[in-house]
Amino acid sequence: MSSHIRHIWLCADDYGVSPGVNAAIRELIKRGRINATSVMVAAPHFNAEQAAVLSRLNADEKRVALGLHVTLTGPHRPLSAHFSPQHDGRFLPLNGLLRAATARRLRPAVLVAEIEAQFRKFVDVFGKPPDFFDGHQHVQLFPQIRDAFLAVVAEHAPAAWVRQCGRPRHGRRIRDHKALVLDILSVRFRRKASKLGVAFNPAFAGSYSFRAKANFARTFPLFLSGLPDGGLVMCHPGLVDTELKRLDSLTTLREHEFAFFSSDAFPKMLAEHNVALAHPH
């Protein structure tokens, strides 16, 4: 095994979705176990107070990169006044949005307006643009949405980078059908980002079968296989509470991830694979 240390991003998604998730993410930041988190400004448990608590962790020294987790799926609600299509005042479910995007039935101007509204809220509460942008449930990769998403980043935050979800060649498992779909969608996303001069992570990992019996501690080393410097691993640590159960189907596995990242086994595993977390600067 090479002795070269690879510096990666370990990004905890969904800050704002529930108090339990917010608390778990902040705890991992304090302990130096993650170096990025993406914020759902459209989620019900994100507000100025939650932003301030998170920002204070970067007060003396920057510990964590803060990203905008663009949210366009239910049960969350749009921030812009005239977003469509909706269902009972909420975004469409994931499958409905994907069908509409694939059929190109979404309106580009409406998408841009909603992404801009989420961007403005991020800036309002944090006082600065996001360090990076990504999408809840990978919506940034969908047809039509990727164009609106990249256009907003290029215009309003050209210094930020965006998340593409293509795996490194040596880290691909064809049996992982979801990851294979993300590989395919990411090809055009990277091309469009490059044309606009928008930076992106060189490789991605973190997709796995979110089933009750999934063993995250065994799965995590697979994410590190072939991941280059600057590669990104997505994760979803959290503590389960009533609000999380109401808003999201990913519950107990969040606690499994939180337990793993909190354990002594996690830093040992990084060291065994010659991996370290990149400095947020």
N, C-alpha and C positions, 0 to 999 in steps of 0.2 A: 504493500500500500504506500502511496506517495506520502512524503512528510510535509508537503505543501498544505498550509492552512487555508481552507476555503471560508470566506466570510459571507454569511447569508442573512436574509431577512426572514424572521419568524413573525408572521403577522396574525394577530388575534382579531378575527372579524366580529362584527355586530355589537360594538360598544354602543350602548343606548337602548338595546332591545328590552332589557329588564334590569332591575337592581342587582340581582344575583350575578348576572353576566358582567355588569359594570364593575362590581366589587372584585370579582375573580381576576379580571383583566388588570385592574390597578394593582392588585397584590403581586401578580407576576411581573409587572413593570418594576415595582419596588425591589423585587428580589433579583432583577436582572435576568429573568428567564425568557422574556420576549423583548423585541426591539421595535415593534411596529403594531399599531392597532388602527383599524378602519372604523369610522364613526358613522352610525346611521342617524343623520339629523332628522329624518322623517319618522323615527321611532318614538313611541309615546314616552319613553323614559330617558330621552335626551333633552336637556334644557341647559340654561346658562349655568346653573349650579353644578350639574354633572360635567360640563365643559371646564369650569373653574377648578374642580377637584383634579381632573385629569391634567390640566395645564400646569398645576403646581408641581407635578412630578418632574417637569422640565425646568423648574425655576432656577436651580443652582447649576445644573448641568443637563444638557439634553440627553434624556434616557431613552426616548421613544419617538419614532416618526409617527405623525398623525395624518391619516388619510381620510378622504371622503368616500364612504361606502354608498354609492348611488343606489337608491332603492326605488324600484318601479313595479314591485309585485305586492299583492295582498298578503296579509290583511292590513297592510299599512295604507295610509291615506296620502294623496298628493298634497304638496305645499303650494302649487300654483293654482290659480283660480279656475281655469278652464281645461284642465287635463282630461283627455279622453283616449281610449275607452275606459270606463269605470264600471264597477259593480257595487251598487249600494253605497256609493261615495268612497269606495276603496279602489286601489289598483286591482287589475285582473290577477287571478292566480297565475303561477309560473307557466303552466301549460297553455293557458289562454293567451298570455302575452307572447310566448314563443310562436304559437300558431299565427297570431296577428302579425308579428314581425316577419316571419318567413313568407307569409302571403303579401307582405308589404302593404298592410292596411293601416299602418300607423302614420300619423302626420308629423313630418320632421320638425316643423315650427313648434308644435306642442311638446315634443320631446325635449327640444332645446330649452324651452321656457321652464320646464320642470327641473331639468338638470341645473340650470342657472339658479333657480330658486333654492335648491339644496346647497349649491355652492355659496350663495349669498348668506344663507343661514350659518353655514360653517364659518365664514369670515366674520360675521356679526358676533358670534360667541367666542371665537378663538382670537380674533383680532389680526388674523393673517390667513393667507391661502393654505390649502392642504399641501403637505409634502408630496402626496401621491393620491391617485384616484383609482378606485376599483368599483365593482358592482356586486350588490347583493344577489346571490344565486346566479352569478356570472352574466348578468344581463348586458354588461358592456360589450360582450362578444356577439350579441344577436344582430342580424341584419337590421338596417335602419337605425337601431339604437347606437351601434358602434360609430356611425357617422356623426350623430348628434353629440355623443359623448366626447369623441375626439375633437370635434369642432369647439366645444366649450372649453376643454382643457387648453387647446392651442391658443384660443383667444384670451382667456382669463387667467391662466396659470401656466405659462409656457415653461417655467422652471421646474414644474412638477413632473413626475413620471407616472406611468399608468401600468396596471397589471394585465399582462397577457398570460394565458393559461396553458401554454404548450410545454410539455415535459421535455427534459433532456433526452437525447436519443438513447442513452444507456440506462435510463430510468423508466422505460416504457414497458407496461405489461398489457398486451393486447386484450387479455381477458377483462381488464378494467374498462367496461364500455363507456361509462360516463367520462372518464379521463380521455378516452379516444375521441369522443365527440368534442371535448374542449380543445384537444390537439388540432382538430380540423378547423374549428371555428377561429382558433387563434392565428392561423396562417394569414387569412385576409386582414384580421385586426392588426397584425404586425406590419403588413404592407402599407395599410392606410396610415398607421401611426408614423412610420418612417417617412412617408411622403409629406406629412405635416410637420416633421421635425420634432415629434413628441417621443421622449425617451420611454423605454419599457424594460422590465426585468428580463434577463437573458433566458431564464428557465423557471418553471413552476412545478410545485408538488403539493400534496396535501389532500388530494381527492381519494376517498376510499368509500367502501360500502358502509353507510351509516345504519348498521343493524345492531340490535341490542347485544349480540354476542361478539361484536367486533373487538379485537384486542389491540388497543391503540399503541401500547408499549411495544408490541411485536411489529406493528405496521410502520411505526415512525422511522426505523432505520432504512426502510425501502425508499422513503422520501429523499434521503440523503445520497442515494446511489446516482452518481454521475452529475449531481447538482454543482454547477460552476460558481465561481465568485459572483456575488450579486444575485444569485438565485433566490427565489422566494418560496417559503413553505407556508401555506394557509393553515390556520387552526381555529378551533372554536371552543376555547375553555370557558367554563362558567359554572355557576351554582344554580341549581334548579329552584325556581320559586313559582308562585301562582301565575304571575304575569308571563313568564317564559312559556309555561304550559298553554296559556291562552293565545299566545302570539306565534309560536314556532313549534315545529314538529321535532326539532333536534333538541333533546332534553338531557337524558341521563348520560349520553356519551360526552356531553360537555363536562360533566363532573369527572369522567374517566380521564379526559384530556387534562383538566386542571390538576388532578392528582398526579399524573405522570410528569407534567412540567414542574410541579412543586417538589418532586422527589429527588433524592440524590442520584438516582439512576439516569436522569436526563443529562446533567452536565458530563457525567462519565461517558454516556453514549456519544455526545458531541465530540469529546476528546478522542475516543476510540476511532472515530471517522475523520479526524483531522478537520473538524468544523468548528467555527466560532461565530458568534453573532456579530454582524457588522455594526460599527458605531453609527448612531443616528445622524451624526454630522455629515 
